[in-house]
Amino acid sequence: MKDELIDQIAHHLEDIYGKRDDEVINTFQELMEQWSKKEWTTPAAPTEQNIYLITYGDSIYEEGKPTLPTLHQFLKEEVDGIITDVHLLPMFPYTSDDGFSVSDYRKIHPELGDWSDIQNFSKYYRLMFDFVANHMSQSSEWFQKYLDDDPTYKDFFIPKDPEFNSEHVVRPRTSPLYHEYGTEGKTAWTTFSKDQVDVNFANPDVLMEMTDILLSYAHQGATSIRLDAIGFIWKESGTSCIHLPQAHAIIQLWNTVMNAFQPNTQIITETNVPHEENISYFGSGTNEANMVYQFTLPPLVLYSFMKHDASKLTQWAQTIEPVSEEATYFNFLASHDGIGMRPTEGLLNEDEKQELVDQVKANGGDVSYKSNPDGSQSVYELNINYSEALKNKEEDLTVEDEVQKMLAAHSVLLSVIGVPAIYYHSLLGSKNDEGGMTESGIPRRINREKLSVDTIREELQTDPRRSGIFKGLQEMIEIRKKEAAFSPYADQEVLDLDLRLFALKRMDPNSGEEVFFVVNTSKGEVEVAIPFNGTDLFHDKKVEGSVVLSGYGYMWVKKEGDH
């Protein structure tokens, strides 16, 4: 196996660097030999039972205590048997961007705890680590040594080159592409901000260090690894510097390495871009990402419930098919970031996009922009709590309306092909943190509020909005986890029944089980023709023919005879 692995790595390195370099291959061989001496386990592949929670390591806190044990205890008490996988957003020392400007990839932020807390957490929950591989903090040891002309780090970053043609570079920010550092005016490429300096994967030493870090994460408890902003990791003059073949080849290398040591570790790519670009990270379906973030889902679900018209969602979803037995979609509606708008390109026109912008602003949210190669700016993401974004002020007048609409939106998340991931503020029925956004001047802070463990425990009992959403999601998840038709790899057929309805059938080819799902995106009643006789899973009663679905109502019907 070792010779075969090294041969595969050599092919990947040749794809990345355009030539065979025996010295680089030998260095990677030494790295593989070091890791082969460790003990490894093989996690189970995801099934219909896997539900991810997206959270920061300090989202739930108790004054004066490390936050990881507090979060761990809270989840055990409140969502035992509901959540299986916990995505811990960057938990490392950092200097800005709420964790995404990492100063040391190998340490845990002391306010969160230490590696022993991670290992304890991983005994009870499958963990997803965030690997911010594209860039790191200007305060990091690597970058400081680059500024100090340390020969080891001379090529770890990318200085401004007058010969480099950057006119076609695609970026998600409006800040300068390069920044100056230190008294001698050294420069470096910065896709995101001055404090987030891109590392130089064109240097094989960087690739080897990053591969070592990736393996260390898997060995220390990660069963999933999110590759943040991974589309930007390779730069080439005259190109867009996003999604270049070398970026794909690096992920393919990591897929090979991870399969050699810890099979079924989920490599998950985060690329907030139009759908066709996004799904390119599946590669052949078996050789690259195990999951890709389904970025098109959040804005289209929001648009459907805002307009009471699911036709855009239906048309797009009809193009989504199973990928392979090893790869599927990472589905979400809300995250620590905003609702990405680039994935709506080609799906919503400018007027339709503007309607989303107007609703978000009317509901207390904000909008972030990106620079385009032609010098213009366009909307990049909508910054708002997802339940607040859903609210049509003239219609959704009660807490019950808001709860039901949020649950209806999540019924889509829990039905479509792939693995569902729920953001902690969605699970806990939170609202906009307008104070956090205003005080920081950072639009994304509107949906990143930290919650006192005692306060949130009490409010989950006493606040009808929080408890309604929390209990409703728990009920849905408990039912879903029992149905093989919701396997991440099971077939999906999207049905076009009515503009107001989003409907589909999920079919598990192994068991033959089939579930029909339908949700009403309008506030009025709609009659629905059921495609087969079966059992309403929410009410455990037989249904046949047609039913009347209430406003924002949803149902799962399991085909008669399925066991």
Secondary structure, DSSP 8 states (H G I E B T S, - for coil): -HHHHHHHHHHHHHHHHSS--HHHHHHHHHHHHHHHTS---------TT--EEEE-TTSEE-TTS-HHHHHHHHHHHHSTTT--EEEE---S-BSSGGGTSBS-TTS--TTT--HHHHHHHHHHSEEEEEE--SEEETTSHHHHHHHTT-GGGTTSB----TT---TT---S-SS-SEEEETTTTEEEE-SSBTTEEEB-TTSHHHHHHHHHHHHHHHHTTEEEEEETTGGGS---TTS-SSS-HHHHHHHHHHHHHHHHHSTT-EEEE---S-HHHHHGGGTTSSSS-SEEE-TTHHHHHHHHHHHT--HHHHHHHTT-----SS-EEEEES--SS-EESGGGTTTS-HHHHHHHHHHHHHTT-EEEEEE-TTS-EEEEEEES-HHHHH--TTT--SHHHHHHHHHHHHHHHTTSSSEEEEEHHHHTT----HHHHHHHT-GGGGG---EEHHHHHHHHHH-HHHHHHHHHHHHHHHHHTT-GGG-TTSEEEEE---TTEEEEEEE-TTT--EEEEEEE-SSS-EEEE-SS-EEETTTTEEE-SEEEE-TT-EEEEEETT--
